[in-house]
Amino acid sequence: MKRLWSVLAIAALLLILPARDVAAQRFGIKGGLQWSEFRGETGDPNIEFQTRKSFSGGVYFRLRLVGIDLQPEILYSKRGAVVHDASLPPETATQTWELDYVEVPVLLHFGSAPTFFLGGYGAVRVNSRVVTGVLGEGGTELDISSSVENLDYGLVFGAGVQSGKLGLEVRYTLGLRKLFKGQGGEAAPDTEHRALGLFASLSF
């Protein structure tokens, strides 16, 4: 919890930093669909990673610099994957691994119509569970916090278009840190996040 508040405090400072040219500032909200999955090797040929579709969103602040824009964001990012294990009985073979984060991307925007952007992100995990079946209809839920790293980081890049106060963007998130901890003296699986997002934004 202390890590979460530290990240939020730093992100809040980025969002309220004063600019020399007030007219060049833009504050807004964004949200949309995200298709996330795990990429890497598990060492188990029975396991197949599939895409988890979910909603993510938050706030952003854009500041005009010399020739480019700087845009820090605070997002609640719902990631994870659908995992199919062929060695399990059919009723439990497919599970949804839900790994949710408070994510702070810092992006550089350049160009216009469309605008291209790239940057990095840091994220604090706030939820981690495995759901088998549909909760409320015979499904089960398992907390896996002890097996998942608390922090994540990586790269973000994409493109977007703006029409007045409305915007639309597509972005790709490339995780660079292993997601899971080693267990019982074994090395951690070489598995990272990947996510494709389609977001709409509204600026004020």
LOZA-699066 format. One record per residue (C-alpha): x, y, z. Coordinates in steps of 0.2 Angstrom, whole numbers, plus 5000, padded with zeros to 4 digits. Example, Ala and Ser with C-alpha at 12.3 -4.5 7.8 and 13.67 -1.06 7.14 Angstrom:
<pts>
506249785039/506849955036/
</pts>
This chain:
<pts>
500050005000/501450125004/502150094986/500450134979/500350304988/502150344983/501750314964/500150414965/501050554974/502350564961/501050554947/500050694955/501550804955/501850774937/500050814933/500050984942/501751044937/501551234931/501951274913/502651434907/501351434893/499651404902/498751394885/499851244880/499151144894/497851014892/497050904905/495850764901/495150594905/495250434894/494650254894/494350104883/494649924879/496249834882/496749664875/498149594886/499149434886/500649354893/502149324882/503649214886/504049034890/503248934905/504248774902/502548684901/502048624884/500248604890/499948784894/499348904881/499149094883/497549184876/496949364876/496049444891/494849584885/494549714899/494249904902/495550024907/495550214910/496150364920/496750544918/498150634908/499050804907/499850864891/501151004892/501851084876/503751084875/504851134860/504151044846/503450894856/502150864870/502550784887/501050684893/501050594910/499550494914/498750394929/497850244923/496950094931/497549954919/496649794919/497849664912/498249474913/497749334901/496649184898/497649034902/497248864895/498048704903/497748554893/498348444908/496848494918/495048424917/493948524904/492948614918/494548694925/495648694910/495348874905/495649014919/495649204918/497249274926/496749454932/498249564936/497649744938/498849894941/498950074944/500050124930/500950294927/501550314909/502550464904/502450494885/503150604872/501950654858/502550724841/501750754824/499950794820/498550714811/498950584817/500050614833/501350484837/501950444854/503150334864/503850324882/503950214897/502850164912/502950104929/501550014938/501049954955/499949794956/498349814966/497449654962/497949474957/496849334956/496449174945/494549154941/493948984935/492248984927/491049134930/490949194948/489149184955/488849044944/489848904951/491548984947/493049004959/494249134964/496049114970/497149254976/498949234969/499749394976/501149294984/501649234967/501649394957/502849534958/502249704965/502949814952/503049814933/503849924920/504049934901/503750034885/502250114877/502050174860/500650214848/499650344838/498150444839/497050584831/496150734839/494650824834/494250974846/494150904863/493850724858/495250604854/495550424849/497150324850/497850154849/499350094859/500449944863/501149914880/502749804880/503149744898/504949724902/504949644919/504549464924/502849454931/503049304943/504149264957/505149104958/504448964969/505348834979/507048884974/506548874955/506949024944/505449134939/504549104923/505149214909/503449294906/502949474903/501449584899/500949634882/499349734879/498449824864/497349964869/496050064860/495650224870/494450374868/494850534877/494050704882/495050854886/494551004896/
</pts>
